[in-house]
């Protein structure tokens, strides 16, 4: 894909730089909480940040050189997918727990089976954490920031603006 020079104005670049920078910061901020595996909110917040970053990248894609953009976007997509699998399971486990807590007296006979299903989902989530940790080890947060900075350096700076992320 060729760079669209009309999308390389200083204002366009400034908005691109600010949004991409903010979402990268959020991703890095939640890295350790996600690595620990106990903070479902860190996982949620990091996943949201990766999804917002991907949306931002798609809006500004035409302003970047293709090859570095595609490489960076693939890394973020890979991370988003790994986070999504774990987050979906966390949400499902929480739903099941609330469902069990709300069972009526007549439905209590189903409780044992549901508890076993929750245990199955928790085991699945533990396995997903192992995979998520592998992903996090492959994608060093400092490297993501460097890649993002390098990508943003391809944009023209507005007057008085630096391109450091």
N, C-alpha and C positions, 0 to 999 in steps of 0.2 A: 504494500500500500504506500503510495506517495504521500509526502507531507503536504497538507493543505495549508498553504501560506496564509490564507485568510484567518486561520485558526491560531496564528502565531503572534497575534497582537500582544502588546504588553499587558493589557487588562485581562485578556483571555488566559495568558500565561500565569498571571498573578492568581487568578481564581483556581486554575488547575493546580498550581504549586501549593496554595493554601489548603485546598481540600485533600489532596494526596498526602501532604505532610501531616495533617491532623489525623487522618485515618491510620497512617503508619505509626504515629505516636501511640494511638490507642492500642494497636496490635501489640506493640512492644511493651506497653504498660501492663497488659494482662498476661504476658508470656509465662511468668513464674507461677502465677495462680493456676493457669491451665496445666502447666507441667506437674504441679503438685497433685492434681486430680481430685481434689476435695472441694474446690470452689466452683460450683455450678454457675454462679453469676459471672465469674471471670471468663468461663467458657462461653457463656451467652454473649457477654460484651465483646469478646474477641471475635466471635463469629459475626456479630453485627458489624463490627469494624471492617472485617474482611469483605463482607457483602457490600458495604457502602463504598469501600475502596474500589472494588470491582466495578460498581456502577459508575463511579467517578472516572475510572480509567476508560470505560466505554464511551463516556461523553467526550473525553479529551483525546481519544485515541488518534485522531487524524493530525494532531499537533506533534506527534512523536515519530521518530524513526522506527520503522517496522520491527527490525530484528531485536533491538533491546527491549522494545515495548512488549513484544510477544513473549520473550523470555521471562520478563518480570511478571506479566499477567498470568503466565502458566504457574509460576511459583505461588502466587496469591490464590489462584484457583485450586491448586493442590491442597493448600492449607485450609481453604474454605470447605472443601469436601470432607477433609478429615475432621474438622470441627463440627460440621453438620451431622455426621453419623453419630458422634458422641452426644451432641446436644439433643437430637431427636430421641435417643434412648433415654436420656435424663428426663425429658418432658413426659415420655410414655410411662416411666417408672413413677413419677410424681402423680400422674393421672390414675394409675392403678392403685396407688396407696390411698388416694382420696376416695376412689370408688369403693374400696374395701371398707374404709372407715364409715361410709354412708350406707352400708348394707342394712336392710331391714331384718327383723328377727326371722322372717320366713326365708330370707336369702342367706342366712349364716351358714347353711350347709355347703355353700359354694366357697366359703372363705379359705379353706385349706388349699384347694386347687388354685385359687388366685394368689395366695401367698407363695406357692411353689412357682407359679408363673412369674411373680415379682423376683424371686430368687434367680430364675433363669435369665431374666432381663438384666439383673445386676451382674451376673456372671458375664453376660454379653458385653455389658458396659465396661467391665474390667478388661476384657480382651480389646475393646475399642481404645481404652486408655493406653494399652501397650502400643497399638498401632499409631495412636496420636503422638505418643512420645517419640516414636521412630520418625514421624514427620517433623516434629519440632527439632529433633537432632539434625535432620537433613537441612532444615531451614533456620540457620542462625539469625537471631533478630538483628544483630549488628550488620550482617550481610544484606538482609532485606533493606535496612536503612541505607546502606551504601548503594545498593541497586536502585532504590527509589531516588536517591540524590543524583546518581549518574543519569537516570532518566530525566529528571527535572532540569538538570544542567543543559539539556538539549533545547530547552525553551529560552526565548529571549527574556532578559530581565527588564523590568520597568525601571525608570529612573530612580536611583538611590536604593534599589533592591538588590539583595544578595541572593544567591541560589542555594545556599546551604539549608539542608533539611534537618 
